[in-house]
């Protein structure tokens, strides 16, 4: 049934082997992020069997709850909600945190469960997403001091997120600040931090350049694993497959029509006022997929002579005029996916999954 997401498990395994070899050669442990695949059970099995992976990591507690394996520790990447601390300590071994009030609530929840919950304290190095801001050193030390007074919380490490919001690229200079904080915290409080997590797939370029600062000992990798590209400069990683995931959709209408809509233009179904190029009469294919299922701006047609014109919630419009293929009603069009398209395709219950 279509639309369909084809998942090549052999290519997924190859990508995992390659990415772990890159990270491990930098003496870093690796968290494989399962979020984009919604902790897909077959992909989780592949990760579970790889001895070079140390942690499962996900932003959604529901996904972590679905991972029943005890072979690796589970990490909650999104900051916990105060209203959800009980589930956090139940379904994750480690969580990323920046609010002392939340950490104290986790301490109480862990006490009730009779366990010790580990946290990674996040430091904001300028990307302006989560974390204690790096210029306020005393605030960071005060927070560490309060954490160490808690009985059911272990300060497992510190970490940073870069690229995802502010698009700030990890460099030796900014990650060295994190490594310095780790050293100062260990010296000041006479403790050992197990994890100094230097970001995500956007930090991989530093390994290849031998510029990852000493002291960074962990990376959280998702997009590079699935789509074979590092996310700082969007370069493809050699030896990895960028087509391990392929999205397919069926042509449900195929007609020659004008390229410009006729009449007074308002806004589309998403409140945007689209701009159209006058291409004259074109051969237009409508596919059985839309924005409810994927991000049509993050798709690359396998047929390079197809142009994606746009989409509504349930229909995607293509210009197939210049294609060498004589498409017919019912034919299948395939696409490679960017990150946003992958995330939505896995999330949509209307996209069928097929393992090959």
C-alpha positions as CSV (number, residue, x, y, z in Angstrom):
1,X,0.0,0.0,0.0
2,X,1.1,3.5,-0.7
3,X,2.4,5.9,0.4
4,X,5.2,3.7,1.6
5,X,8.5,4.2,3.3
6,X,11.1,1.5,2.3
7,X,13.7,0.8,4.9
8,X,16.8,-1.0,3.8
9,X,18.0,-2.7,6.9
10,X,21.3,-3.8,5.4
11,X,22.1,-0.2,4.5
12,X,21.0,0.9,7.9
13,X,23.4,-1.6,9.5
14,X,26.2,-0.4,7.2
15,X,25.6,3.2,8.2
16,X,25.6,2.3,11.9
17,X,28.9,0.4,11.6
18,X,30.5,3.3,9.7
19,X,29.2,6.0,12.1
20,X,30.3,4.1,15.2
21,X,33.8,3.6,13.8
22,X,34.1,7.3,13.2
23,X,33.0,8.3,16.7
24,X,34.9,5.5,18.4
25,X,38.2,6.5,16.8
26,X,37.9,9.8,18.6
27,X,37.6,7.9,21.9
28,X,34.0,9.0,22.3
29,X,31.0,6.9,23.4
30,X,28.0,7.3,21.2
31,X,24.3,7.8,21.8
32,X,22.2,6.7,18.8
33,X,19.1,8.9,18.5
34,X,16.0,7.0,17.7
35,X,13.7,10.0,17.6
36,X,13.5,10.5,13.8
37,X,12.5,6.9,13.3
38,X,10.1,6.9,16.2
39,X,12.1,4.1,17.8
40,X,11.3,1.8,14.9
41,X,11.5,-1.7,16.3
42,X,13.6,-3.1,13.4
43,X,16.1,-0.3,13.6
44,X,16.2,-0.6,17.4
45,X,17.2,-4.2,16.9
46,X,20.1,-3.3,14.7
47,X,21.3,-0.7,17.2
48,X,20.9,-3.1,20.1
49,X,23.2,-5.7,18.5
50,X,26.0,-3.2,17.9
51,X,28.4,-3.4,20.8
52,X,30.0,0.0,19.9
53,X,26.7,1.8,20.8
54,X,26.5,2.7,24.4
55,X,23.1,4.5,24.7
56,X,19.7,4.7,23.1
57,X,18.6,8.4,23.0
58,X,15.2,9.9,22.2
59,X,13.3,13.1,22.8
60,X,10.0,11.3,23.4
61,X,9.4,9.3,26.6
62,X,6.9,7.2,24.7
63,X,9.7,6.0,22.3
64,X,12.0,5.2,25.2
65,X,9.2,3.3,26.9
66,X,8.8,1.2,23.7
67,X,12.5,0.1,23.8
68,X,12.4,-2.9,26.1
69,X,16.1,-3.8,25.7
70,X,18.2,-3.5,28.8
71,X,21.5,-3.9,26.9
72,X,22.1,-0.1,26.7
73,X,21.2,2.8,28.9
74,X,18.3,5.0,27.7
75,X,18.6,8.8,27.5
76,X,15.8,11.4,27.4
77,X,17.1,14.2,25.2
78,X,14.3,16.7,25.6
79,X,14.3,18.5,29.0
80,X,11.8,16.7,31.3
81,X,8.4,18.3,32.0
82,X,7.7,18.9,35.7
83,X,4.4,17.1,35.1
84,X,6.1,14.0,33.8
85,X,9.0,13.3,36.1
86,X,7.5,10.0,37.3
87,X,7.6,8.6,33.7
88,X,11.1,10.1,33.1
89,X,12.7,8.1,36.0
90,X,10.7,5.0,35.1
91,X,11.6,4.8,31.4
92,X,15.0,6.6,31.1
93,X,18.2,6.0,32.9
94,X,19.6,9.4,32.1
95,X,18.0,12.8,31.2
96,X,19.3,16.1,30.0
97,X,18.4,18.9,32.3
98,X,18.9,22.7,32.9
99,X,16.3,23.6,35.5
100,X,17.1,22.9,39.2
101,X,13.5,22.8,40.1
102,X,12.9,20.0,37.6
103,X,16.0,18.2,38.9
104,X,14.7,18.3,42.4
105,X,11.4,16.9,41.2
106,X,13.2,14.1,39.5
107,X,15.0,13.4,42.8
108,X,11.7,13.0,44.6
109,X,10.3,10.8,41.8
110,X,13.5,8.6,41.9
111,X,13.2,8.3,45.7
112,X,9.6,7.0,45.3
113,X,10.9,4.4,42.7
114,X,13.8,3.4,45.0
115,X,16.4,4.2,42.3
116,X,19.0,6.8,41.4
117,X,18.5,8.9,38.3
118,X,21.4,10.2,36.3
119,X,21.4,13.6,34.7
120,X,23.5,15.5,32.1
121,X,23.5,19.2,33.0
122,X,23.2,21.2,29.8
123,X,25.4,24.3,29.1
124,X,24.3,26.8,26.4
125,X,27.3,27.9,24.4
126,X,25.4,30.4,22.3
127,X,23.0,28.3,20.1
128,X,20.3,29.6,22.5
129,X,18.3,26.4,23.0
130,X,18.5,24.6,26.3
131,X,21.2,25.0,29.0
132,X,22.7,27.3,31.6
133,X,24.3,30.2,29.7
134,X,28.0,29.7,29.6
135,X,29.0,33.3,30.6
136,X,27.3,32.9,34.1
137,X,29.9,30.6,35.7
138,X,28.7,31.1,39.2
139,X,25.2,30.1,38.3
140,X,26.6,26.9,36.8
141,X,28.6,26.1,39.9
142,X,25.7,26.9,42.2
143,X,23.5,24.5,40.2
144,X,26.1,21.8,40.4
145,X,26.4,22.3,44.2
146,X,22.6,21.9,44.6
147,X,22.6,18.8,42.4
148,X,25.3,17.2,44.5
149,X,23.2,17.6,47.6
150,X,20.4,15.5,46.2
151,X,20.3,11.9,47.4
152,X,18.7,10.2,44.4
153,X,20.3,12.2,41.5
154,X,23.7,11.5,40.1
155,X,25.4,14.2,38.1
156,X,26.5,12.0,35.3
157,X,28.0,14.6,33.1
158,X,27.5,17.9,31.2
159,X,26.6,18.5,27.6
160,X,25.8,21.0,24.9
161,X,23.4,21.3,22.0
162,X,24.5,23.2,18.9
163,X,23.1,23.7,15.3
164,X,19.5,22.6,16.0
165,X,18.1,26.1,16.8
166,X,20.6,28.8,16.4
167,X,22.5,26.9,13.6
168,X,25.8,27.6,15.5
169,X,28.4,25.2,14.2
170,X,30.5,23.2,16.7
171,X,34.1,24.3,16.5
172,X,37.2,23.5,18.6
173,X,36.8,26.9,20.2
174,X,33.3,26.6,21.5
175,X,33.5,22.9,22.5
176,X,36.7,23.7,24.3
177,X,34.6,25.9,26.6
178,X,32.5,22.8,27.5
179,X,35.6,20.7,28.1
180,X,37.0,23.4,30.4
181,X,33.8,23.5,32.4
182,X,34.0,19.8,32.9
183,X,37.6,20.1,34.2
184,X,36.7,23.0,36.5
185,X,33.7,21.2,37.9
186,X,35.7,18.1,38.6
187,X,38.4,20.0,40.3
188,X,36.1,22.3,42.3
189,X,33.8,19.6,43.6
190,X,36.3,16.7,43.6
191,X,34.0,14.5,41.4
192,X,34.4,12.6,38.1
193,X,32.0,13.3,35.3
194,X,31.4,10.3,33.2
195,X,30.0,12.1,30.2
196,X,31.1,15.4,28.4
197,X,28.6,15.3,25.5
198,X,29.8,17.5,22.7
199,X,26.7,17.7,20.6
200,X,25.2,15.8,17.7
201,X,25.9,14.9,14.0
202,X,27.1,18.5,13.4
203,X,30.2,17.7,15.5
204,X,31.4,14.8,13.3
205,X,33.3,17.1,11.0
206,X,35.7,17.9,13.9
207,X,36.7,14.3,14.2
208,X,37.7,14.1,10.5
209,X,39.7,17.2,11.0
210,X,41.2,16.0,14.2
211,X,39.8,19.1,15.9
212,X,37.5,17.6,18.5
213,X,38.8,19.0,21.8
214,X,40.4,16.7,24.3
215,X,37.9,16.1,27.1
216,X,34.8,15.7,24.8
217,X,34.0,12.0,25.2
218,X,30.4,11.6,23.9
219,X,28.3,12.4,20.8
220,X,24.6,12.1,20.2
221,X,24.1,11.0,16.6
222,X,20.8,10.7,14.6
223,X,20.7,12.3,11.2
224,X,24.1,11.2,10.1
225,X,23.3,7.6,10.9
226,X,20.0,7.6,8.9
227,X,20.8,9.9,6.1
228,X,24.6,9.7,5.7
229,X,25.4,13.4,6.1
230,X,27.0,15.5,8.8
231,X,24.9,18.4,9.7
232,X,27.3,21.3,10.1
233,X,28.1,21.7,6.4
234,X,25.7,19.0,5.0
235,X,28.5,17.0,3.5
236,X,27.8,13.3,2.6
237,X,29.9,10.9,4.7
238,X,32.0,8.6,2.6
239,X,31.1,4.9,2.8
240,X,27.5,5.5,3.9
241,X,24.2,5.2,2.1
242,X,21.9,8.2,1.7
243,X,19.2,6.0,0.2
244,X,18.7,3.6,3.1
245,X,15.2,5.2,3.4
246,X,13.1,5.7,0.3
247,X,9.6,7.2,0.2
248,X,7.2,6.0,-2.5
249,X,3.8,7.5,-3.6
250,X,1.3,6.6,-6.3
251,X,0.2,8.9,-9.1
252,X,-3.6,9.4,-8.7
253,X,-4.1,12.0,-11.4
254,X,-2.0,12.8,-14.5
255,X,-3.2,15.6,-16.8
256,X,-1.9,18.5,-18.9
257,X,-2.9,21.8,-17.3
258,X,-1.7,25.4,-17.1
259,X,1.1,26.1,-14.7
260,X,-0.6,29.2,-13.3
261,X,-3.8,29.0,-11.2
262,X,-6.7,31.1,-12.6
263,X,-8.5,33.7,-10.6
264,X,-7.9,36.0,-7.7
265,X,-5.2,34.5,-5.4
266,X,-5.7,34.3,-1.6
267,X,-3.8,32.0,0.8
268,X,-3.3,28.3,0.6
269,X,-4.5,25.6,3.1
270,X,-1.6,26.5,5.4
271,X,-2.1,30.3,5.4
272,X,0.7,31.0,2.9
273,X,0.4,33.0,-0.3
274,X,2.2,30.9,-2.9
275,X,4.2,32.2,-5.9
276,X,4.0,30.3,-9.2
277,X,6.2,30.2,-12.2
278,X,4.6,30.5,-15.6
279,X,5.8,27.4,-17.4
280,X,2.9,27.3,-19.9
281,X,0.9,24.0,-20.3
282,X,2.7,21.3,-18.3
283,X,2.2,17.6,-17.5
284,X,1.1,17.5,-13.9
285,X,1.1,14.4,-11.7
286,X,-0.7,14.4,-8.4
287,X,0.6,11.9,-5.8
288,X,-1.3,10.3,-2.9
289,X,0.7,12.0,-0.2
290,X,0.8,15.4,1.4
291,X,2.1,17.6,4.2
292,X,0.3,15.6,6.8
293,X,2.6,12.7,5.9
294,X,6.0,14.3,5.1
295,X,7.8,17.5,4.4
296,X,7.5,17.9,0.6
297,X,10.2,20.6,0.6
298,X,12.6,18.0,2.0
299,X,12.2,15.4,-0.7
300,X,14.5,14.7,-3.7
301,X,12.9,12.8,-6.5
302,X,14.8,9.8,-7.8
303,X,13.9,11.0,-11.3
304,X,16.1,14.1,-11.5
305,X,13.8,15.6,-14.3
306,X,10.8,15.8,-12.0
307,X,10.0,19.1,-10.2
308,X,8.0,19.2,-7.0
309,X,5.6,22.1,-7.4
310,X,4.0,22.0,-4.0
311,X,1.5,20.2,-1.8
312,X,-1.6,20.5,0.3
313,X,-2.3,18.3,3.3
314,X,-3.1,15.2,1.2
315,X,-1.9,15.8,-2.3
316,X,1.6,16.5,-3.8
317,X,1.8,18.2,-7.2
318,X,4.7,17.3,-9.6
319,X,5.8,18.7,-13.0
320,X,6.8,15.6,-15.0
321,X,6.9,17.3,-18.4
322,X,10.6,17.0,-19.0
323,X,11.0,13.5,-17.6
324,X,12.3,10.8,-20.0
325,X,9.8,8.4,-18.4
326,X,6.3,8.2,-19.9
327,X,4.4,8.1,-16.6
328,X,1.0,6.5,-16.3
329,X,-1.8,6.7,-13.8
330,X,-1.0,4.3,-11.0
331,X,2.8,4.6,-11.4
332,X,5.0,4.9,-8.4
333,X,7.4,7.9,-7.8
334,X,10.2,7.5,-5.3
335,X,12.1,10.0,-3.3
336,X,15.2,10.3,-1.1
337,X,14.5,12.1,2.1
338,X,15.9,15.0,4.1
339,X,15.7,15.1,7.8
340,X,12.3,16.9,8.1
341,X,10.7,14.6,5.5
342,X,12.1,11.5,7.4
343,X,10.8,12.7,10.7
344,X,7.3,13.3,9.4
345,X,7.2,10.1,7.3
346,X,8.0,7.9,10.3
347,X,5.6,9.8,12.5
348,X,2.6,9.6,10.1
349,X,0.4,6.6,10.7
350,X,-0.7,6.9,7.0
351,X,2.7,6.0,5.6
352,X,3.2,2.3,5.5
353,X,6.6,0.8,6.4
354,X,8.3,-1.9,4.3
355,X,11.6,-3.5,5.3
356,X,13.9,-4.7,2.5
